């Protein structure tokens, strides 16, 4: 079972634009495209609430508030209980999936996302949850670096932030020289 993939669905959800059903449908990708066809307006509201709660988990982890991150994940695990099942497309491709006991798209997707993030926390600690250090971004990420030093959600944000800091130092140097 690939818990990292499930944890990454939580990251994708927190970073998703959920302005409307089309935005929600964009979250599912190719692997879960069937969900996009079944999602309804009610799911959108559930996803938005879960998005906010999962963002809180990342912020708790980023600020070393492990107890609060665990409490929120436990509450989410209760709200979106999981039921593992064996899945496969032929007799040689059997694998485990984390599914929900509920029938809705939101229950199905969120059960896996919450479970994956909870396993990630137990395996690596909440210090591996991050919120992008670029103030203009705000995306979350899972720190997979070898020494737990990641600060940005992407190379693009890191470069943009470093260039802005360089320009600010250069400008300050020019102003103090005058």
C-alpha positions in Angstrom: 0.0 0.0 0.0 1.5 3.3 -1.0 0.8 5.6 2.0 2.9 8.4 0.5 0.5 8.6 -2.5 -2.5 8.9 -0.1 -0.6 11.6 1.9 0.0 13.5 -1.3 -3.7 13.5 -2.0 -4.1 15.5 1.2 -1.4 18.0 0.0 -3.2 18.2 -3.4 -6.5 18.9 -1.6 -5.1 21.7 0.6 -3.4 23.3 -2.4 -6.5 23.0 -4.7 -8.7 25.8 -5.8 -12.2 24.8 -4.7 -14.1 27.8 -6.1 -16.6 25.6 -7.9 -17.3 22.1 -9.0 -14.9 22.4 -11.9 -12.1 23.2 -9.5 -13.0 20.2 -7.4 -13.1 17.9 -10.5 -9.6 19.1 -11.3 -8.4 17.7 -8.0 -9.1 14.0 -8.9 -6.7 13.6 -11.8 -6.6 10.6 -14.1 -6.4 7.9 -11.4 -9.6 9.0 -9.8 -11.4 10.5 -12.8 -14.5 8.5 -12.1 -15.0 10.7 -9.0 -15.1 13.8 -11.1 -18.1 12.5 -12.8 -19.9 11.7 -9.6 -19.1 14.7 -7.5 -22.1 16.9 -6.5 -22.5 20.4 -4.9 -22.8 18.9 -1.4 -19.3 17.3 -1.9 -17.9 20.7 -2.6 -18.9 22.0 0.8 -17.5 18.9 2.5 -14.2 19.2 0.6 -13.8 22.9 1.6 -14.3 22.2 5.3 -11.8 19.3 5.1 -9.4 21.5 3.1 -9.4 24.0 6.0 -9.0 21.4 8.6 -6.1 19.7 6.8 -4.4 23.1 6.3 -4.6 23.4 10.1 -2.8 20.1 10.4 0.0 21.4 8.2 0.3 24.6 10.1 0.3 22.7 13.5 3.1 20.5 12.2 5.1 23.5 10.8 4.9 25.3 14.2 5.8 22.1 16.2 2.4 21.7 17.7 2.3 17.9 17.4 -0.4 17.3 19.9 -2.8 19.6 18.0 -1.9 18.0 14.7 -2.6 14.6 16.1 -5.8 15.7 17.7 -7.1 17.2 14.4 -6.0 14.1 12.4 -7.8 11.8 14.9 -10.9 13.9 14.6 -10.7 13.7 10.8 -10.1 9.9 11.0 -13.3 9.7 13.0 -15.2 11.8 10.5 -13.9 9.8 7.5 -13.4 6.2 8.7 -11.4 3.9 6.5 -12.1 0.4 5.3 -9.2 -1.3 3.5 -10.0 -3.4 0.4 -8.2 -5.4 -2.1 -8.4 -4.1 -5.6 -6.9 -5.1 -9.0 -7.5 -5.1 -12.7 -6.3 -8.7 -13.3 -5.1 -11.6 -11.2 -1.5 -10.3 -11.2 -2.2 -6.8 -10.1 -3.8 -7.2 -6.6 -3.1 -4.3 -4.2 -4.6 -2.6 -1.2 -6.7 0.5 -1.3 -8.0 2.6 1.6 -11.7 3.3 1.0 -14.5 4.8 3.0 -17.5 3.2 4.6 -19.6 6.0 3.2 -21.0 6.1 -0.3 -20.2 9.7 -1.3 -17.2 10.8 -3.4 -16.1 13.1 -0.5 -16.1 10.3 2.0 -14.2 8.0 -0.4 -11.5 10.5 -1.3 -11.1 12.1 2.1 -10.8 8.7 3.9 -7.7 8.0 1.9 -6.2 11.5 2.2 -6.6 11.6 6.0 -5.4 8.1 6.5 -2.3 8.7 4.3 -1.5 11.9 6.2 -1.9 10.2 9.6 0.4 7.4 8.6 2.9 10.0 7.3 2.8 11.7 10.7 3.4 8.4 12.5 6.2 7.5 10.2 8.1 10.8 9.8 6.7 13.2 12.4 4.7 16.4 11.9 8.0 18.3 11.4 7.9 16.9 7.9 4.7 18.9 7.2 5.4 22.3 5.6 3.8 25.5 4.5 5.7 27.3 1.7 8.1 30.0 3.1 7.3 32.2 0.1 4.7 34.7 1.6 3.0 35.0 -1.8 2.3 31.3 -2.1 0.9 29.5 1.0 0.9 26.0 -0.5 1.7 23.0 1.7 4.1 20.2 1.1 5.5 17.0 2.6 9.3 17.4 3.3 11.0 14.4 1.8 14.5 15.9 2.0 17.2 13.8 3.7 17.9 16.3 6.4 14.4 17.9 6.9 15.5 21.3 5.5 12.8 22.0 2.9 11.2 25.4 3.2 9.4 25.8 -0.1 6.7 23.9 -1.9 8.5 24.0 -5.3 11.7 25.1 -6.9 9.8 27.9 -8.5 8.8 29.4 -5.2 12.4 28.9 -3.8 13.9 30.7 -6.8 11.3 33.5 -6.7 11.9 34.0 -3.0 15.7 33.9 -3.3 15.7 36.4 -6.2 13.4 38.8 -4.3 15.7 38.6 -1.2 18.8 39.2 -3.4 17.2 42.2 -5.0 16.1 43.6 -1.6 19.7 43.2 -0.3 21.1 44.9 -3.5 18.6 47.7 -3.1 19.4 48.2 0.6 23.1 48.2 -0.2 22.5 51.0 -2.8 20.4 53.0 -0.4 23.0 52.8 2.4 25.8 53.8 0.0 24.1 57.0 -1.0 
